[in-house]
Amino acid sequence: MDLQPSWRILRKLILFLLVLLSGLLVKSSPPAQARTGTYSLAIIRVKYSDTTSTPYTLSQLTAAGTEIHDYFTWLSRGNLDVQVSVVEVALSQTRAFYWNPCATDGTESRVPCPPPLIQDAAQAAAAGGLSFTGINGIIVLNPWCAGDWTNGAIAISRPGVSGTFQRSYDFECGTPAGDTSLNPPGASGVWWNGWAHEIGHQLQLIDGVTLGGNWNGHPSGYASGYDLMDSCYPCDEGVYGLSGPPVMAGDKKVFAGWLPSGKVVTVPAPSSGTGGMTVVLSPLEHLPSDTTAAQGIKIPIAPGKYYLVEVRRRLRADSLNIGPGIWDEGVHIREIEETRDPPVRNVDSCDTTVAGGCVRDGNPSSPTYDPRAANCLSRPGGGLPRTAADVPAYCWPYPLWHVGNTFNDAANAIQVRVDAAVGDGFSVTVTRGVPPGHPDLFVVPWLTPPMNTWETIDIWVDSSCNGYESDVGPSGLRYGRRGDGTVIGNGDDPCANHRNRIYAHVRNAGDLPANDVRVHFRVTNPLGVGISSSTGWTEVGVATAADFPALASLAPGASTDVYVEWTPAVSLTPEQIAAGHFNFHSCVQVVIDPVSGEIVTSNQDGDGEQENFDNFEAVRDRVSGSYTLPERDFFLRNPFSRNQPPFGPRTFFFNIESELPPGWSYSVADGLPSLTLNPDEVRRVPVKIVVPRGSPIGQTYLLKVDARTLVTMTNQAIPPGWSYSRTHEATHVVAGVVLAAQTVLQTNLSLSVSVDAAGKIKATGVLDPAHQTNVVVDYTDPSGNTTTRLASTDSTGKYQDTFSPSVTGVWKVRTIWQGDLDHAGAVSDEVSVSVRRLPPPQVTIPRATIPVKLDGSCDSSSEYRDALALPFDDAFKVTGTVYIKQDSTSLYICMRGAAGSFASRFVSVYVDTQGDREPVAEEDDLAFRVNIMDGKTNSYRGSGVPNGYVSYPLRGWSAKARFGNSDEAEFVIPLALIGGSCRQPVGLAVYHHWVTAVGNDYGWPNSRFFDQPQTWGEALPVCHVFLPVLR
């Protein structure tokens, strides 16, 4: 129970949580079955040094413990035995000592602050004789009235107390609103209603349920007045909360499996016509073993979306709340969407049976206040309402469905009718037509197998710094894939200031195609791994059918991988670079736009479709064997605005689950259990991990951190001052990160850089220890623009790469290796070189699709439309063009240039057949010549002497020329004459010689060095069969 504490009290509670939440352990994989057997609970009533009286006697509290035991026996259907021990302790400090806010001006005298209340109370209880052996949970009970709440487990190590315990902080409250006509839940006279709700949260947490989001452990977001884990204390729990797979397979679990799945009947949709079923439902409160009838109906709509129908009576667990028990008796209908937040929507009868529907806002200060709520505040004769009969049918928690009522869902062709009372149950008829089909796009969310943490198998990164997986194979993903093909963790370490691909595996679980799918990729703002809400992200790209044709229409049951490119712009310090850390992680979010016909969209909205995963390298020195792990951090962002209570600064508490092995140690936030941030503030949170000498190489260990804060959940339908509390304080998990420490061996990467005579930069080096892998070489020009190239190492670790710079000046070169599962990433020293001349251009010769007629004409609108066109500066300031293409047998070159005036002018094609770029043409360097005026042809080869070409007859080639408004020359040269392959370029130049006089030469790629192959262009032919040279 919660009685609306003032903001000052709430602020104190939040500050108090600074210590209470330290050491919280959050497990991320809820089991299919809720806890069974014994749950031992210690209720420690605390009397502070200034406590003068208590609302209840110790004997009353002891009797209440028995009532709580009996209640949970009913609730669990006999599956759980809650053993309650009640003790009272006296602490030597005042209430203010533990509860007053900590001073922030340096005057605080309490150390630590806030003081450790639960530890002190437990130690005092142990000193008084309470054995903590076997204790699972603790309630710290305070002798005044305020709002109850539950946190996760805390590790306590004090005299007489050693272990990890679930914990709640509860308060002794009296009759709601002072209405003495209302009855407490048991003969003890103790109002333990709210305590039962908090024990329910303890059970959720010990079962590994992750609280957070809008639901925070409350299936309908605190909206239902018929469920313990919503707004009804103490009541039973509905079929949703009591069920596990196959009835309820979502991760927002309550007490899964306490109701056997065999007690829920499924009514499927017909394949044609009309179908359905009449089911006699026994009240949910009966023990499943005491009735042969069904106790629930499931009506599937789509995967993870369905209706649940149940009967509720004032029996057992539903007989306790404010005297007569639950608000009404009848049939309860709820619509479930397992991935929605919250997952449950109550289908209230008054929206069908009452004109104007149900009252949804009972707060007079709200702009949407429904004035009918004034009629809901009291029953005839005075006093607070106790049952649905006391007030109009539109009042919360609303009447259930009664005999003769019918619920219709026309969109899905579903009708639910309450036919008749049968004993203490009801006969319910479900009628179904053929439902419309629906696409259902989704990405598997985080907190799912196999890692069950803040990552998903359906989102990953592929970095260009070790080659894309699609280009280089498995080595392109540092962390690889599992046997089932799913990607492990992030897949790759994102590479700062380099291109990366962010991937998503998009699935369609529906029964209709999903058309025109759009997938948005976002990263955290600020950039980096951090804890934030599902809002406040920066979009980096959208994948559409324009790039991925499968997104045009994704068939039912189909899936596809899509990606966008992402270059994280990061300012790295010299120390970070020297440590080999171009690895830069950031949280990634994927959002899929709803497509036409979708009805389930909560599985694609980005709320859980995230990847928050960071890899640390723990690097072992190859000499000393000691490990070094640079300090890392993640950011924490306060996503709450100044207009959200408690208004102003908000405290966030770190919950840490360590999977580090014995001997390892860690520190998060320098050991602080929490941080207080202003609205929208971002704070860096340092993380340190110490790895002992001797730890094995190639192992990954996880440190999982989430942050949570106290929020107020409000049921707007409840009028202020009513018998049910309209607000509830809950601990809200904002988000979490996974910090993965990878033990790796130290790696070194050397680099030597030179510039050849042609102006090309050559990078060579060694990766040590030797690996056959891929490294990237960064070439940065004088203006700071970087070109990245991939190079492969051989079996000795050696690599080399040759690069053609685009500008002269000082270039900087660096090599990066991303590392693998047992070796650290490495970065070479940066090397500067001076480029004084530029190398020739590089071209790839296209494959011809249009036949060529050898006639001396360069017709760019027809036969050379598919050719590569290379411009050059010709005589008279004319821009000439060289056209180049090839087919499987021949190279086609056509030159069109200025109209010359010298009678002996000619055009030559020069080929360096070995591609070895000599300073002067050698015997393997050929020249093919055609005269412009008379069309005579000749072939030559170099002699090693400048301008020393000698005649060298070659068979099989031909050329023709023409003149007029321009000079043109066309060549057909068999590929067998010129060598080259798809991986080895040939040198190539085309010259317009003696245009106006002897030596008046122009050409591509330059106009001066026709006898120097090192200045010619590099042409890469497409793959062809290499044939012997024809002579």
N, C-alpha and C positions, 0 to 999 in steps of 0.2 A: 504494500500500500504506500502511496505517496501523497503528501498533503501540501504540495505547492510551496516549497521553501522560497523565501525571498532571495533576491539576487545576491544579497550579502552572504546569506547562508550558503548559497550555491557556490559563490566564489571561495568561501572557506573550504567547502567540500572539494573543489577542484584543486586547491593548493594542498589540501590534505593528501590527495592522491599522489603527490610528488613522491612520497615514500611508499605508499601502499602498493603502487604498481611496479616497483622495482623488482626485477627477477621474474617477471611474468613469462610463462612458457606457453606458447600457442602452437598447438598441433593442427595440421592442415588437412588431414584426411579423415573425415568422420566415418566410423564403421557403419556397416549396413544395420547392425543391431545395437540398440541403446544398452546402457549398462544394466546388468542383472546381478542378482546375488545381494551382497551387503554393501551399503554405503554408510560409513560411520561419520557422524556430524557432531562437532563440538560447538555448543552455543555458550559463548563466554560473555556473561553480563558484566560490564565494566562499571565500577563505582569509582569516580574520580575523587580526589582529596576534598573537593568542595561539593560533592553530591550529598544532598540532605534527605532526599526521598526518591522512591522509585515507583513508577505506575503499577507494577505488579510485584507480588511476593515471589520468592524463589520457589516456593511450592507450586504456585500458579504456573511458573515457567516450566517446572518439571512436568506438570500435568499437560501443558501445551506440547511438550516434546513427545509425549505419548500420542496426542492427537495428530501431530505431524506424521508420526510413524504410520498410524492407521490410514491417514489420508493418502500417503504415497503408496501404501499397499493397494488401495482401491485404484488409484491413478495408474499404477504400473500393471494392473491385472495380476497381481501377485508375483510379478517378476523381480521386484526390488524391495529389499528390507532396509529401510532407513533407520539406523540405530542412533538415537539422539542422546547425547550427554549434556546436561546443563550444569554449569558452575558459575559462581560469582567470584570476581576478583576485585581487590581494592588496590588502586594505583596511587603512588605517592604524589603524583602531579595533578594539577587542576585540569578541568575540561579545556580551559583556554590554552594551557600549555600545549595540548595536542591539536587543538582545532583552530587557534588563531592563525591568520595568514603570516607567512614569513616576511620579515622586513627586508626591503631591497635597498636600503640606504646605508648599509654597513653597520647598523646598530643591533642586528640580530644576535642574541646571546645563546639561543638554543642550537646545539650541535649534536646530531645533524638537524636540519630543519627542512620539512616538518619532522617531528620526532616519530620513531618507529612504533606506533600504537599497537599494531597486531603482534609484533614480536614481543613487546613488553607484556601484553595481555596473555599471550600464550605461555611465556615464561612464568608469569605469576600463577596461571592455572596449573602448570606442571608442579610448581612448588607447593601448591595446595593439594596435590595428590592425583590430579588428572593424568592418566597415561595417554600419551599421543601415539602409542603403538597402534597401527591400523586405522588411525584417523585419516579420513579423506578430505574433509572440508571443515572450515571454521566460519562461524558467524560471530562477529564482534557486535554485541548488542549494547546499544547506548540508551540510557534512561531518560530520553526526551523524544519528542516526535519530530521527525524529518523524513526525507525521502530515502528509501532503501536502494542499494545498488550492489552489483556484483562485479568483481574484477577476475582476472585469470589467476592461475596458480602462483604461489609465492614460495620460495625456498626459505626456510627458517632454520637457523642453527644457533640455538640458545640452550642453556642448561635445562635438561629434561625435554627439550623439543628439537628434533632433527628430522627434517623431511620437507617434502613439497606438498602444499595444501591448497585446495580451492578455497576461495574466501569471499564473504559477503559482509556488508556493513549495514546493519539493520537497526531500527529504532522502535521504541515502545510507544505506540500510539493507542488512543482510546477510540470510542465510538465515532464513526464518521459524522462530521458536522455537529457533534454533540447530541445526536438523535438517539436517545436511550431506548426507543422502541425497536431499534435494529438489534439483531442478535449476533454475537460473535460466533465463530465457526465451531466452538466446542464448549463443553461445560466448564473448562478452566477459566473462562471469562477473558482470555487473552486474545487480542486481535492479531493473530499470527498470519493473516491473509497474505500480506506482502512478503513475509519471510518465505512462504511456500513458493512464491514466484521467483525469488532470488535463488532458492535451492534448485529450482528448475534450471536456472542459468548455470549454476555450478555443474549440474549433470550434463548440460550441453557441452560445456567447456572440457570436462574430463573425458567426454566422448570424442573430443577433437573437432567439434563444430566451430567454424570460424564465424564470429559475430562481426557485424559491420554493416555498411550500407544503410538503406532505409529500414530494413527489417530488424537488424540488431538482435536477432534471436526471437523476434515476435512475428509469427507467420503472416498476419495481416497488417503488420505495421502498427500494432496496438489498437486496431479498430474493432476487434471482435469482443463482444460481451459474453461469450460462451466458452472461452478457452483460457486456461491458466496462463499460458505464455503470451497472451495478449492482454486484455483489460479486465479479466474476471478472476479475482482472487478470493478464495480458492475455488476453482471449478475443475471439471474434467478437461481433457484435451480432445480435439476432434480427430476424425479419421486421418486427416493430413498429418498431424503431429504424432500420431501413434503408429504410423505406417512407415515401412521401409520398402525396398524393392521386392516385388515388381510393381507394387501399388504406387509408391512415391520414390522415384529414383534420383531426385535432385539433391544438391548438397546443402540446402537450407533445412537441416533436419532439426527435429525436436526430441522426441523419444521413439526413434524408429524401431519398429518391430515389436513393441509391447502389444499391439493388436496383430494377430496372425493375418497374413495376406489372404488366407483361405476364407476369412470372414467378410471379404469385400468381393461383391459380384460385379463383373465387367459387362456392360451392355454395349456391344459393338455396333457400328453403323452397318446397315444392309448394303449389299452390292447393287440392289435394284429395288424399286418399290418402297414399301414401308415395313419397318420391323420394330422390334422392341421387346419388352419383358415386364411382367408384373412381379415385384419382389416384396415379400413380407419381411420388413426390417425389425429386428429386436432392438431395444434401446442400447445405445452404445455403452451405457454404464454397467451392463451385465458382464460378468466374467465370460469370456469367450467359451469356456468349457461348460458353462451353465445353460447354454442355448444352442439349439441346432440351426437356428435361423441365421441369415446373413445380418451383419451389423453395419454394412456400408455398401454403397453403389458407386462404381466408377464409370463415367461416361466419356470415353476418349473423343477428342476433337482433332488434335494434331499431336505429333511427338512432343511429350512434355507438357501438353495442354489438355485439360479435362475438367469435368465437374465431379465433385464428390457429394454424396447424399447420405445423411445419417439421421437417426432419431435420438432426441435428447429428452430425458425424464429427470425429475428431481429425486435421483437415487444415488446412493454411495457418494462418489466424489462430487456429484452435482447437487448434493443436498445441503451444502454447508453455507454457501455465500449469503450473507446478511439475513439469516433466518430460514426462510423457506427454501433456499437453494437458488438455482438459476432463474433468470428473468422470466422465461416462458418454457412451455413443453410443446414439442411438436417435431417437425421435420426441418432440418438445417441443410441448406444448399450452399456450396462454395465453389467458386471457379478457380482453378489452379493453373498457373503457368510457372513451371519449376524454375526457369531462369530469370523470371521477373523479380524485381526488388521493390516491395515485398512480393512473395510468390502467391499469396492467397487474397482473393477478393470475395467478400461476403455477398451472397445473392439474397438481399433482404426482401421479405415479403411485402413490406409497405410500399416499395417502389412499384409494385403491381396492384396491390389491393387498396391503396389509399390515394385519393385525389391529391395531387401535389407531391406525392412520394414521401420519402423519409426526411426527417430533419437532419441535415448534414452539418449545420453550424449552430451550436448552442451558446456561443460566446457573445454577449451583448456588445462588447467593444469591437467586434469584428465587422468589417464592411460587408461581409456576406451573411451576416446574422439572419437566421430564420425566426421571425417573431413568434412562430408557433411554439418555439422552445419554452416560452414562458409557461405554457400549459403542462410542461413535463417536470416541474420542480417539486411538486408535492402530491400526495395522494388524498382522496376524500377523507375528511376528518382531521387532516393535518399530518405532518411528518413526511419524511422523505419516501419516495416510491420504493416499493419492494418487489413488485412483480409487474408484468405487462398489463394486468387487469387494473392497475392503479392509475394509469394515464392513457392518453390517446395512442392509437396504434402507430403513429409516426414517430414516437419517442424512442431514443436509443435506450437499451441495445436492440430494440425492435422485436416485434413478435416473430416467432418461427412460422413455418408454413403449416396450415391446418387442413383438415378434411374438406375437400371441395376446392382447395386452392390449386391453381395450375401455373407453372412457370413455363414460358415460351422463349426459346432462342431461335427465331426464324432464320437468322443468317446461317446457322449450322443445322437446321431442320431437327431440332431437339425439343421435346416437350416432357415435362415432369409433372405428374398429377398425383396429389395425395388422395387416395381412394377412400380408405376407411381405417378406423382403429381396429387392430387385431390384438386382443389382449392388451399389454402395455406398449405394444409396438404399433406400426402402421403398415398398411398395404400401399405401395407406391408403384405406379405404372410409368415406365419410360417408353416414349414413342419416338422412333427415329426415322427420318427419311434419308435419302442418299445425299450426303453433304457435298458441297462444292470442293473441288480440289484446291490445294494451296502450295505454292513454293515455300520453302523454309530454309533460308540461308543461315549459316552459322560458322563460327570459328570456335574450336574447342577452347574454353576459357582457362585461366590460371586456376590454381588450387585443385587440379585434377591429376589423375595418374599419368605417367608413372612417378613423377617427382613430387606431386602433391604440395606444391609450393607456389611462389609468386612467378610462375612461368608456365608456358603452354607449348605443347608439341606443334602447334599450328602457326607459330610466329618465330622467325629466326632471321639472322643476318648472314650475308655472304660478302666477304671483303675482297676487294681487288688486290689487296696487299699480299695475298698468297694465291691469287688467281681465282677466278670464279669457278665454282664446282661444275658448271655447265661447260667450261672450257678445258679445265685441267683434271677433272675427275674427282675422286674422293678426297685427295689432298687439299682440295679447295675449301673444305670445312675443317677447321682445326679440331673441333670436338666431335665431328663425325655424325654418323647415324646409327641407330639401333638396328637389331636384326629385322625388325618389322618395317624399317625404312623411315621411321620418324627421326627428326633431328634432335640431338642431345643439347640441352641448354640453349644457349644463343646460337649454336652452330659455329659461328666464327666470332672472333673479337673484332668489333667495328674498328676501322683504321682512321684515326683522326686526320682531317684535311686530305683525305683520299676518297675516291668513289667506293660506295658500298651499296649493296642491294638489300632492302628490307623485304622479306618474303612473308606471304600469308597463304595458308592452305585453306581455300574457301570451299565449303561443302553445301550441298543442297539435300536436306533430309526430307523435303516435301514430296508430294505426289504429282506436282506439275512443274514444268520447266521454269527456271528463274531467268527472266529476260532483262537485258540491258543492265547488268550488274556493275555497280561502281563501288570500289574498295578504297577507302581513305586510310592513309598511313600518317601517324602523328608521333611526335617525340615530345618529351617533357620540356616545359618552359619554367625555369632555365634548363639548358641542355645538361644532361648527365643522369646518372642513376640517382633516384630519389624517391621520396614518399610524398605523394600528392593525391588529390581526388581525381575523379574521372573527367574533370573539367580543367581548363587552363593549359591546354596542349597546343603545340604548333604543328600545323600540317606541312608535310614535306612532299606529298604527291598523291595522285589518285590513279589507280589502275582501272582501265576501262577496256571495252571490247576493241577499241582502236589499236591497242597494243597486245591484247590477249583475246583472240577470237572466241575462246571458250566462254568468255563472259557475256557474249551476245545472247546465248541461250544455254544455261547450265541445266542439264537434264536431271530428272529426279534420281537421287542416289549417286549422282556424279560429284566429282570434286576436281579442283584445279589449283595449281600454284601460280601466283601472280606476285609481282614485285614493283617497287619504285626505286629509283636511284637516290642516294642520300650521301652528301658530303658534309660531315659534321665539322664546322669551322671552329677550331679550338686553338687557343694560345697555349702552347706547351712551353714549359720552362726548360732551360738547358739541362737542369738536373733530371727532369722527366725524360727528356730525349736521351741523355746519357745512360739512363737506367733501362733503355730499350722499350719505353712505354709509349708507343704510338697507339697502343690499344686504348680505345676510349669507349666506354659503355654508356648507354642512355636508355631510359625506359621507352618502350615502344607501345603504341596503342593502335588497334585496327578497328575501324568503324565501317560497316557495310550499309549503304543506303537501302531502306526497304524498297522492294520491288512490287509491282502490281500483283495483288492477290495475297500478299503475305499477311498472316494474322499473328504470328509469333515473331516479335522483333527484339525481345529482350536478350536474345542470344547473339546479337550483332551490333549492340549499341556502344561498345567500347568500355562498358563498366567493368567487365571481367576479361575482355579480350585484350590482354596486356601481357607484356614480357618485361619484368623487372629483375634483371639478372646481371651480376657483375662477377668477372673472374679476376682473382688475385693470383699473381705468380709468386710463390714462395721459392726462391732461387737458392739452390745449394752450391756453395763454392766448391770447385773441383779439387782444391788443395786442402782447405781447412775442414770441409764437410759441414760447416755451419750454414744456416739459412738466413737470408735477408728477405724481408718483405716490406717494400716501401709503404709508408702510411697512406691509406686511401680514405676516401670519404664519400658520403652520399648527401643529398640535400633533403631538407624537410621544409615543406611549404605549408603554411596555414591557409587552407582554402576557404575559411569562413570570413564573411564580411563583417564590418562593424555593426551591421543591423541584425546580426544573429546572436541570440543569447548564448553565453552570458555577457555579451557586448564588451568589446575591447580585447585585451590579451587573452590568449587561450593556451592552456597547458597540454602538452602532448607527452605521452608516456611510451617508453620503448619496451617492447616485448620481444624477448630474444629466445630463440630456440637454437641451441648449439649442437651440431653434429660433429664437432671437432674431437679428435681422439684424445685419450688420456695423455697428459703432459703438455698439451697445447694450451695456450691462454689467449684471451682476447680482451679488448676494451672497446666499448662503443660510447661515443660522446664523453670520452675521458672518465667513464664510470658513472656519469650522471644518470639517474633513472628517468629524467624527463627534461624537457625544455619548454619555456614559455615564450610564445611568439605573438607579436602584434598581428592584426588582420593583414593578410596578404604578404606577410614577411616570409623570407626564405633564409634558412640558416644551413650552413655546411656542418655536417656531423662527422667528426673523425672516427676512423676505425683502425685499430691496431690488432695484428695477430702475431703471436710469437710461436715459432715452430722449433721444437727441440732438435738438437743434433741427433742423427740416426734415423730420422723419419724416412720412410721409403719414398723413392721417386715414382712419379706417375700416378699419384693418388689425388682424388678430389674430395674435399670435405666442405660441408655447407654450414654457413652461419646465416640464420634467417631472422630478419628484424622487421617488425611492424610497429606502427605508431597509432595510438588511439587517444581519444579525448572524450570528455563527458559531454553528452548532448541531452537535450530535453525533447522527449517524444510527447506529442500532444494529440489527444483524440478530440477533434473539434466538435464532434457531435454531442459531447457530454457537457451539460451546463456547469459553470463554476459552482462549487459548494454542494455538488450532488453526492450521493452515497458511493459512487464509483469515482476514483481519482481520474481527472482528465489529463494529468501529466505524469511522466515517468522519466526518471534519470537513467540513462543507459550509457555504457561505455562503447563508443563508436570507433571501430577500426577504420582509419583513413585509407591506408594501403600498406604494402610491405615490399621489401627487397630481399633478394637472395645474394649473399656474398660467398662466392665459391673460391676456396683457397686450393690452388693446384701446385703440388710439389714437383719442381722441375730442376733440371741440371743447368748450370751456367753455360751460356753459349757466347761465342765471340764471332764477329763478322768483320773481316778486313776489307779494305777498298783501296785500290790504286787507280789513278785516272791520268790519261794522256790525251793529247790531240794530235791526229795524224796530219800529213801534209795537205790533205784535202779539207781540213777543218772539222773532221768528225771527232767526237769525243768517245774514247774507249774506256769503259769501266771494267776492271777485273778485281777479283778478290776470292776469299776462301771462307766458308762457313765451317766453324770448328766447335764441337765434333762434326765430322763429315756427315752430311745427309744428301740424298738425292731428292731435291725438293724445289720449290720456287721462291725466289726473292724478288723484291721490287727495287728498281733503281729510280730515284728521283733526280731529275735534271731541272734546276731552277735558273732562269735567265736573269740578266742584270736588272730587270724590272720586277722580279719577284714572282713571275709566273712559272708554275711547275708542271713538267711533263713526266708522267710515271710510266715506266716500262717494266714488263715482266721478264725475268731471266731465270734460267734453270741451272741448278748445280749438278755436277757429275758425281760419280761415286766417291771421289776424293774431296768433295765439298767445293770444288772450284767453279766459278761462274765468270761469264764475260758478257758484255753488251756493248754495242756500238750505236751511237746516236748522232743524228745530223742536226746540229743547232740551227735555229732560224735567224739569230742575230749575233753579231760580234759583241765581244766584251767578256766580262768575268762571269763564268757560270759556276754554280755550286752543285755538287753531286753528293748524294747520300744513298746508302743501301739499307733496306729494312727486311727483316725476317720475322714473321708473326709467331714463330714457335710451333711446337706440337704438344702432344699430351705429356711428354716427359722431358722436353727441352724448352728452356726459356726463349722468348723472343729476343732478338738482338738488333741493334742499330749501329751502323758503322760511324766512324768519325766523318764529319762533313769535309769534303775536299774541294778547293777552288782551282779552277783552271781558266786560262785566258784563251779565247777564241779570236783569232785575228783575220781569218778568212772563212767563208761559208762553204760548206760542201754542196755538191750538186743536188738537185731535187731527186726525190724518189717517186716513181710512178708504178702503178700496177696496170698491166696491159689488159684491156677488157676482151672478152670473147666475142667474136663477130656473130651477129645474127642476120646481117644483110649481105648478100653476095656482092663481090667486087668485080667490076669490069675494068680491066687494065686499059686505060685510054688517056692517062695523063691528066685527068680532071679530078679535082678534089670537091666533089659535090656533097657539101655538108647537109643538104636537105634530103638526101636519099641514101646513097651507098655508104657515106661516112657519118650518117646520123647516129650510129651506135658506137662511134670511135671516141677515144680520148683526144680532146683538143688541147694543144699546148701552144700558147702564144709566145712570140719572140719579137724582139725589136729588129726590123729590117731597114733597108736604105730608105731615104726620103721620109723618115719618121713614120713609115708604114708599119703597122702591126701585122706580122705574118703569123701563120698558124701551121702547126704540124699535127696531122691526124694519125693516130696509131690504134691498131686493133689486131687481133689474130683469130685464126680458127685452129683446128686440130693439126694443121699441116704447115701453115704459112703465117708470116708476119706481114701486115699491110701498113705501109707508111706513105702518106701523101703530104707534100709541102706546097702551100700557096704563099707567095711572097710578092714583094714589089716588082714592078716591071723593070727589068734591068736594061742597060744600054751597051754593055760590053759583049762583043760577039762570042767570046770564048767562055762565057759564064756557064756554071754547072751547079748541080746539087749532089751532095754526098750524104750517105747514111754510114755512120761509124758505129761499130759494135765491138765491145770488149767481151769476147766470148767466155773468158774465164772469170770475168767480174773481179779481177785482182787489182785494178785501178793503178796501173804503173804510171810513173811520172812521164814516160815517153812511150809511144806506141811500139809494142813488140810484135812478134810473129803471130800471136793469138789475137791480135787486134786488127779487124778487117774493115775495109772501106768499099762501099758500093756507090758507083758514080754514074750519072746520066747527064749528058750535055743538054742545055736548054734549046739551043738553036737547031742542032742536027740530030739529036736523039740518040747519039752513040753511047754505049755503055761499056764500062770497064770495072774491074775489081782489083783491089790492092790489099797489101798487109804491111804492118809496120816492120821496121828494121832495127829499132832501138836507137835510131838517130833522129833528132828533131827534124820534122818535116821530111822524113826519109821514107815515105811510103814507096813500096816497090810493087810492080805488077804481079798479080797472083790470081790466075784464072780460076773461077769458081763456077760450077755448073748449077743449073736449075733455077736461078733467079732471073728476074726481068724487071725492066723499068721503061716508062715512057714519060715524055715531057711535052709541054705546050707553053706558048707565050702569047701575049696580047695585052690586055689590060692588067694582067698579072703574070708572073712566072709560076708555073706549076710543074711538079714532078711526082710521079707515082711509082712506088716500088712494091714488088711481091717477092719476098725472100723466104725460102723454106726454113722452117725452124731447125731442121737438121744442120743447117749451115752455121747457126749462131750459138748453139749450145744453150745453156741455161736450163733451169727447171723451176717448178713452182716454189721451191725453197731457196734457190740460189739465183740472185739477180744477175743480169748482164749490164755492162756499161753501154750507153746509147747516146748518140748525138746526131743531129741533122743540121747541115750547113748549106746556106745559099752563098756560093763562092763567086768571087770576081764580078760582083753585080755591076759595077761601073768601071772597074779597072782591076789589074792583077793585084791580089791581096786585099781587095775591098770585100771582106767576108762578114757575113751575119749568120746567126743560127741559134738553135736551142741545144743546150741550156745557156750557152754564152757565145760570144762572137769572136773569141780570141784563141781558144786552145783546142783546135780540132785534132792536134797531134798529141794531146795529153789526156789519156784515159782517166786519170785521177780527177779531172774536172767534168767528166761527162755525167749525164744523169744515170740513175740506177733504175732499171726497168725490171719488174718482176713479172715474167710470163705466167699465165695460168698453167696448171699442170698439163704436161703433154708427154708423149713417149719420146725419150731421148734416142736419136738416131745418129749413126756415124756421119761425120762431116763429109759432104760430097765435093770432090775436087775433080 
